[in-house]
Amino acid sequence: MKNKRVLAALLAASCLAALFTACSGDTSSSSTAESSAASADASSSAAEGSSESTGLMSDEEIIKKASSENKVGNWGLGNEYEIQALLSKYGLPTDYITMDFTMDQIDKDTITLASAMTFNELGLIKNNYDGGYNYGDEIGVIDMNDQGVAMLEDNLFCTKEFAKNNPNTVKAFVAASMKGWTYACEHPDEAAEIVFKYGSSVSADHQKYMASEVAKLVTTDTKGNAVSASDVGKMDEDAMQQTLDLAKQYIKLDDATAADKLAKLTLDDIRSSDYLTYDGGAVEKSDLKVQLKWLPQAQFMGYYVALDKGYYKDNGLNVEIVSGGGDVSETVAVSNGTVDFGVTWVSNLINANAGGMELLEVAQVYQRSGLVLCYKKSRFTK
């Protein structure tokens, strides 16, 4: 159990590193692109099929039962917005129980519907490798994409001023990074090994699992359609708009000025697709730093592949990947010029800009939400 708690705590915190996300709700009571669509479906297959033939409750019934028992769990700290949107969809209170950094609460049934990232906690609760809980097919999932409440996560960003003053640098960096992501998604096992070489924060087995699941998030959109290699990093307008709309609805800001700015934000205030194509040309700045949300792991494998394969150097760039964790806030680090680029969730960037930062998304790496609610099937039979 100690190994489970240590590994799970280290991994779950990767979703909680951003410091500028607002916490709302009463938390105290509360592969390849060609196969990616099928792969994404596989990650939620436990929740699919005929509930009538299996005797399993429907997603709606499961959500309502867990909510009525006050056993829906989430970490908070800005990760709760999709869960609140899901509960609202079914006319339920948006309260949730605050989860710790392990999956012990669902293991002990103090929470029966627990938040998990497909590439992280879901692997821990299902698998039997070191740190895993070994529940296997007993675990079912409710997918935010399937439920229509998905919010986009990992993106690449810089300040608006940096992009304006260094357009070729931004384009060259984005191009090399997306090339790294394309290769990583096509060769996830190799990508996992590369990340492990650079000081992985998780075991080799879990790193391999993470790489395969992250690849699905990069190469499949919220509707389950495959994203081609040439479109890695694209900004899907519908998915971006839904993310912004949900952020406006569920981010709660105490500062009146920030709240007013949040309400008025548009997509043009937070992102630009002008930097997705690089046609060559001298870069304005060659020595760059990119700040991760957390420690080295396959969540960021595209950047490590780009570094390892020399894609950055091919574009005239000398790149340092800065590990996250602890008290590091990627939005603050980019805003104050400590680093040039950062990796964050779209809701984090929205929140930061509402608070007065001038950040700009320049590539959307994850094309679908990786957040699910997982449950033990035996707890939700008819």
N, C-alpha and C positions, 0 to 999 in steps of 0.2 A: 504494500500500500504506500510505503514511503516513496518508492520509485515512481509510482503513478502520480503522487501528489507533486513531487519535484518536477518531473517532466511536464505534467499538465500545466502547472503554474507558470513555467517558463514559456510554454507555447501559447497559452491563452492570453498572456499579457501582450502578445504581438498585436492584438486587436484593440489594446487599451492605451497605446503609447501617446496618442495625441492629447495635448493638454488644453487645447482651445476648442473642445467640443462641449456643448452645454449638456447638462444632465437634467432630464425632465422626468416627470412622473413621481409617484411616491415610492422610492426605491426601498424604503424600510418595510413596506407592506407589499409592497409591490413584488505523344500522341500526335496528333496532327490535326490541322484544320478540317480535313476531309471527314475524320471520324469523331470530331469534337461534339457534334450535336448528339450523337448516340451515347457518347461517353458522359455528357452532362446528364442525360436521362438516367444513366445507370447509377449515378450518385444518389438519386432520389427514388430508385426503383422500389425500395422497401415500402414507400407510401403509395405506390401506384397499383393498378390492377383493380379487380372487383372486390370491394369491401364486403359485399353481400356474400360472395363465394368463400371468402376467408374468415368471415365472422368478425372482421376488424371494423371498428367505427370509421366513419368518414372523417376527412380532415376537419370539417366544421364541427362535428360531434366531439372530436378529440380536443379541439381548441376550447370549445364551450365547457367541456367537463373539467379540463385543467384550470381554466379561469375561475369556474365556480368554486373550486377547491383551493384557490389562491396558490397554485403550484406551477405557474409559468415563470421561467427564469431567464434573466439576462444580466450582463455585466454592467450595464449603464455606461456612463462616460461617453455618450454619443453613439453607442452601438445599439441603443434601444429604439430608434425611430421606426425601423421597419416592423419591429414587434408591436409597437403601439399602433402603427397603421393597420396591421393585421387584426389586432383586437378590435379596433374601431370598425373595420370592415364588417365584423359580425355583431356590431352593436354592443360590445363588451367594455367594461372599464379598462383603462390602459395601465393599471397597476401591474407590477411584476415584482418577483422576489429577486433581490440582488444576488447574483451568483459569485462564488469565489473563483480562484484561478485554476480549479480542477474540475473534474466531472464527478466528484464524490457525491454531490447532492442528488444527482439523478441515480447514481449507484445505490444510494441509501433511501431513495424514494421521498426525500424531503422536497424535491422538485420532480414533477412528472413530465414536464414539457420544457426541455432545456435548450438554450441557444448554443449553437456550435457553428464553426466555420467548416465547410466541406473539406478543406485542405488541412485541417488541424484537429480540433476536438472531435469531429465525427470519426476520424481515423483512430483516435485514442480510445473512444468508447467501443468501437467495433472490433478492433484488431487485437491480436494476442502477442505482439512483439513487446519488448521491454518498455514499460510505462503504460501499456494498453490495458483495457478492462475486459476485453475478450467477449463482448456480448454478441458479436457476429450479426446474423440475420434477425435476431430478436429486436434490433433497433430499426425503427421506422423514422421517416423524416417528412417534414412539411417545408416545402421550398418556397422562399419569398418570390422567386421569379414566377413560379406557377401560380402563386396567389395574387400576382399583379401588384405587389407592393415593394418591388425590388428597388434598391438604391445602389448606385455604382460606387465602387471602392477604389482600389489603388490606381492613382494617376501620377503623372510626372508634371511638376510645376516649377516655376521660378517667379521672380517679381516682374511686374509689368515694365518697370524701368530697365531691368536687365535685358528683357526680351527686345525692347525698343532700341537699346544701345548696342546689342550684340546679336543681331538677327541671324547671321551666318553661324555663329557659335551655337545658338539654340537649335537651329536646323540640323547642324552636323551632329550634335549630341543626341537629339531625338532620333535621327536616322540610324546612328550606330546602336543606340539602345534598342530600337524596335527590331533591328537586324538580330541583335542578341536574343530578344524575346521570341522571334520567329524560329531561330535555331533551337532554343531551349524547349519550345513547345513541340517541335518535331523530333527532338531527342531528349525526352525528360529524364531518362536514366543517366545519361551522360551529364546533363545539367545538374542533377542531384550530386553527382560525384564532384563536379567543379565547385559547387557551393560548399560541399563538405571540405574540400581542399583549402578553402579560404577561411575556415574556422567556423563550421556549422554549429549552431546552438542546439541541435537535436541529433538523435541517433541516425545512423545511416539508413536503417529500415524506414524510419518515419520520414526522413528526408526524401527518400524515393517515393513514398506514398504522397507526400506533399507536392512534389514536382508533377506527378501525374494528374493530381486534382487541380493544381494551379493552371496547368495547361488548358484544362477545360474552360476555366473562367476567362482566359485570354482569347480562345478560339471559338467561343460560342456566345451568342447574344442572349438577351433576356427572354426572347421568344423561342429559343432553342435552335436558331439557325446558325450554320457554320460561318465563321469569319475567315476569309481567305488570308493567306500570308501577306498579301499586298495591303490588306486593310488593318493589320495589327496596329493598334494605337489610335484608330479612328474614333471620332466622337459621334455616337448615335444620338441624334437630336431628341428623339422621343424619350429614350432612356435618361438622357441628361435632364430634360425638362421635368420628367417625373421625379428625379432625384431632387431637383431644386424645389419643386412644389411640395414634396413631403418634408423637406428640410424646413421650409417656411412654416409648415403646419405644426411640426413637433419640436423644433429647436425653441427653447424658452430662454430669453435673455432678460436680465434684470435692468440693464442699462437702456433707457428709453431711446437714446440716439441710435444705439446698435440695433435695437428691435425695429425701429423705423427703417433703417438702412436695409436690414434683412428683408423686410416686407417689399422693398422696392427693387431688390436685386433681379437682374435678368441674366440669361445665359451669356450675353455679351460682356457682362461685368466679371465673369469668372473664367472664361475659356476663350481660346483662339485656335483655329485649325490652320493658321497661316504658316505654322512651323513644321508641318508634317512632311514636307518635301524638301530635300536638299539636292541641289544641282551642282554642288562643288563650290569652289571659291574659298578664299582665305578666311579663316576664322578670326574674330576680333580678340578673343581670349582663348588661350590653349590649355592653361592649367585650371582644372575644374574640380569641384567637390560636389558629390551628391549625397544627401542625408537620407538614410533609410528610416522607416518607422520603428524598426526593431533590429534585433541581432541577425547575423547572417543565417539565412534559411531560404528555402526554395520559393517562398513568397516573393523574393526579389531576384530570382534566378537569371532573368534576362540581362540584368546589369552585370552580374558576375561572368556570364558567358561572353558578353560584349568585351569585357576587360580581358578575360582569359584568351579569347580568340583574336585579340588585336584589332577589333572593329573600331574602337575609339582612336587608336593610334593611326589607323588607316585614314581617318578623317582629320588628322592633325591635332588630336586632343590627348592630353595627359590627365587621366581621370583618377581621382581617389574616391572610393566608396566609403562613406563614413557610417559606422554602425550606430544604431539607435539604442533605445533602452534607458532605464532609469528616469531621470528628470528631463531628458532631451525632448524638446518639441520641434518637430520638423518644420512647422509653419513659422515658428519664431526664428529658428536657425536660418531659414531662407530670407525672411523679412529683414533681419538685422545684418545680413551680408556675411554671416559666418560661413555659409556654404552658398553655392550657386544654384543648385537644384535640390528638390526634395521629392519624396514619395509620400502621398497622403491619400485619405479617402476624400471623395468629392464633398461630403457633408462637412468635413473638417475645414476644407478650403472655404466653403460658403460661410461657415461660422467665423473663420479668421477675417475674411473680408468685411463681414458685417461689423466686426469689432474694430475695424480701422486699418487692417493690412491691405496691401495692394498686390495680391498674388494672382497668378495667371496659369491656368492649366494649359499645357502645350501638347499633351498626349494622354489618351485614356487607355490604360493598359488592360485592366479588367473590364470585360464587356458584359458581365452579368454579376449579380450578387452571389457571394459565397456563403451567405448566412442562411441557416436552416434552423428549425426547431426539431429536436430529436426526442424520441420517446420509446419506452419499452412496449412492444405490441401486446404483451400479456396484461398490461394495465388498461388497455382500451379495447377489449373485446365486447361484442354485443351479448 
